[in-house]
Amino acid sequence: MSVELRAAALVMREFGAVIETWPADDLGADALRYGQAGYEVFPLRGKVPAIAKRDGGNGVLDATTDLLQIAAWWTKYPGANIGGRVPSGVVVVDIDPRSGGLDTWGALIAENGDFTTRTAWSGRNDGGRHIYVGHPGGRVRGSIGAGLDVKTHSGYTVLPPSIHPSSRKPYRWDDPTAPIVLPPAWLADLLRAPPVVPKVPTSQPTAYAGDSIADWYTATHTWADTLGAHGWTLVAGDGDSDGSKWRHPTSTSSEPASIKNGCLFVYSPNTVFDVTEAESPHGYTRFRAYAVLDHGGDLSAAARAAREIQGAAA
């Protein structure tokens, strides 16, 4: 199928052609359709990136609309599920029934009223779903309640008709062409994280001195500020002290990320961070982690954004 997939990608790219029919068990054509429609996609093994660090890739950061690259990936990983990077300007509310998400979301809807927007349903067939809404502006929380995680442009969803690894049933859209609406006021208020307030030094001075915006960010933000907005959860410690442990929402590692000497060391291959190894430990300061999570690793862009935060807090 690899030759046909590449040929289809070339015709789609050059002439804007649309694939009408394709073998139902080959998700490569669906991945091409998403790329043609403007979705940044990448292959998944089940629900985790097939192009993680250990595979020479960068996971969600490699997501693309390049049709030839998409064809190459699904040639290398035939049958791979489709990961879709959350579009810029969009957030996704991930309702997980196993963590109480149906009850939490149901209570919110009962209190505030329902609304219609683009929605994809999990192949687990337990009522779990991804609700796409416009970005409310500002910083966004990583969670808005039990079982309600929030995904942003640094994260991804599993796109229909990918096959759920447990149920072997496909994910599905309510309507793939439904508009992505702005969140109603009540949801926008829940999604927005409170503004960052610089910490006031106590008896122990911070490490910040001088004009380094990286030092300023690291000194005035916690790991909860940096990781929490992207769905990471604290599983041990106070979050900042040595020995504190954090877990990424898609982590499959038995050993979560940990804090040592103020830096984050990541052991799971299913995140956007480099995996630390015993022979080559690789730790991230808060500022460098912020650059990776919020700005695709662009330190200059992260510095500009941090200066805006600094100016607003002054």
N, C-alpha and C positions, 0 to 999 in steps of 0.2 A: 504493500500500500504506500510505501515511502515515495515512489516516483509519482504516483497519482496525487499525493498530498502536496508535494512540491509544485507539480504542474498546476494544481488548483490555486495554490498561493500566488503563483506568477500571474495567472489569468485574473484573479481577484485584484491583485495590486495594479496591474497594467490597465485593465478595462473596467474595473468595478463590478465584475460579474458576481453573481450570487449562486452559491451552491444550493441546488434544489433537492437533490437526493444523494444519499451516502449510506454506507452500511451502518445499521443502527448500533452495532457494537464498537464503532470507531469514533471516539470523542475528538479526534483530530480535526474533523470538519467543523464540529461545534466550536472548538478553540479558534479556528480560523474565522468563523462567523463573528465571534466576540471581538477578535482583533480588528476585523473590518468595521465593526460598529463602534470602535473606539475604546473598548475595554482593554486594560493592560492585564495580560494573562501570563501564567507560567504553569508548568506541570506539577501535579501532586501525586505522592504515593499515599493513597487513601485521603487523609486530611492534612498531611505534612508535606513540605516542599521536597520535590525530587531533586532540586538543584540547590541543596543546602551547602554550607561551607565544606563539609566533608566530600561533597561531589564537585568541588571546584566552582561553585556558584554562590550567589548571595540571596537565595530565597526570594522573598517578595520584592526585594530591591531590583531584581533582574526582570520583573514583569514588563511586558512590552506589547505594542500593537504591531510590531514588525512581522508581517505574514510569513516571510521566509524563515525567520527565527522560530516562529511558532511551528511551522511545518517540520523544521529540523528537530525540535524538541519532541514532537509527537511521533516522529520517526524513531528517535532514540528511545522514547518511553511509550511504546504503543499501549493504548488503553489507559493512559494516565488520566486521573481526574483533572479538572480545570480549576486552578486557583485564580481568583480575580482580585487584583489590588483595589482597595476601596478608592473610588475616584476622588481626586482633589475637589474640595468643596462639598463633599458628601460624608456623612457618618452613617454607620450601620448599628442598629440595636440588635444584638444577638440574644434571642430568647432561648434559654436552655432549661427545658422542663426538669432535668435531673437535679438541678440546683434550685428549684422553686420558681423558675422564671414565669411559668404560666400563671401561677397564683399572683406573683408580683405584678405582672403586666395586666392581668385581669382586674386587679384592684385599682390600678391607675386608670384604666379605661372606664371602669364603673364610676369613678369619682369625677373624671374630667371629660369623658366623651371620646368616642372612637373617631378615627380618620382613615383615609385611604391613600396609600402611596405604594411604590413598587415593593413587592414582597416576594421572597423566595422561601420555600418550605424545605425543611431537612428531610433527607431520605430515610431518617430513622423512623419517620411516621409517628412521632409522639407529640406532635404539635409544635415542635421547635421550628423557629424561622428567623430569617434575617429581614429586618425592616429598614429600608433605605430612606433617609431624609436629608434635606439640605443641611449644610454645616451651620450651626447657630451663631458662629463667630466667637472669637476668643479661644481660651483653652477649654478643652473638653475632658470630662471625667472618664476614667477607665471603666466605671460601673455606675449604674443608677439604681441599683437595688439587687436583692438576691436573685441570681439567675439571669440578670440583665447586663451583660457586658457590652461595651461600646468600642467599635472598631473605627479607626480613622485611616488616612492615606498611608500611614506606615504599616497598616495591617491588611488582611485579606479575608475573603470569604470563599467558600466552595460554591462554584457556579453550577446551576443545572445544565445538562442532565447528568452530572457526575453521579457516581454510584456510591452510596454510603457503605463504608467497609464492614459494618456489622449487619445491617439489614439486607444488603445487596439490592436495595431499592433506589431509584433515582431521586435526586433533588429535583424540585420543580418550581416554576414561577406561577404566581397567580396570573400575571399578565406581564410578559417581558417588555412590553411597550408602554406600560403605565407610567405616568410622570412621577418623578421623584419630587415630592412637595417639601416645602419648608415645614419644619416641625411646628405644631401648634404651640402657643405661648407656654403652656404648662410643661411640655416636653423640652422646649428650648431652655427653660429655667433649670430643669433637672440636668440637662446635658452640660451646661456651662459650669466649668470649675471656678472656684473663687479666685480672685486675682492673687498673684504672688506677693506676699508681704515680706520684705527682707527681715531676717532674724536680727534681733537686737543682741549684740555681744553680751555675755554674762562674765563670769569670773575668768573664763578661758577665752583668749582672743582667737579669732578665726585666722585662717592661713592667708586671707586676702590682704594685700598691701600693694598700692601702686595702681597702674592703669590697665592691668590685664583683665579684659572682660571675661576670659575663661576662669581666672581665679575668683572674680566677683561672683560669677554664676555658681561655681562649686561651693563658695563660702556661704551663699545666701539661700541655697536651695537644699532640700532634703532628697533622699532617694525616693520617697513617696511622691514628691513633686515631679520628679523626672520619670519614674517608671509607672506610677499609678494611673496617669492619664492614658496609658497604652495597655491597660488591662492586667499589668503585673500585680501579683498579690504577695503580701508578706506572709511567710510561713514560719519564721523563727526570728527571735530577737526584736529589737525596737526599730529596725529598718535602716539605721545609720551606723550603729556600733559594729565593731569587728565581730564576725560570727553570725550576723544577721543574714537571713536567707530569703531570696525572692524567687517566685516561680512565674514563668511566662504562660499565658493562657493556653498555648498550643504545645507546651513542653511535654516531651515524652521521657525525659531524663529522670532517673531515680534520684539524682543529686541536683538540686536546684542551684541557681546562681547564688553566690555569696559575696559578702562585703569583707574586705581585708585591707587594712591601711587606707581606708576611705575610698577604695576602688571596687568596682564591680567585676567579678570574675564569673564567666558564664560557661557552664558545662554542657548545656543542651545544644545540639546542632540545628534546632528548629527555630532559631531566632535570627535577627538581623545582625547579631554580634559575632565576632570571631570567637571560636571555642578556645578556652585556655587549656594548655597541655602542660604536664609536669615538667617537661624539658624546655618549654618555652611559655612561661606564664604570661598571659595577656590581660591586663586589667584596664578598666575604663574609669576615668574621673567622671563626675557628674556632668561636666560641660561636654566632654567628648561623647558620653552616652546620649545627652540631649541632642547633639549634632547628628548622631546616627538615627535616633528615633524620630526626630521632628524635621530634619533637614537632609535626609538621605546621605549623611556623612559629610556634607558640605560645611566645613568649619567656618568659612567666611560668611555664609548665609546664617549659620547659627550665631555667630558673633554679632551680626547686624540685628538679629531678632532679640538677642540678649540685651543689647544696648537700648533697644526700644523699651524692654521690660524695666531696665535699670532707670531709664529716664522717667517712665510713668510712676515708678516707685519713689522717685526723689522728692 
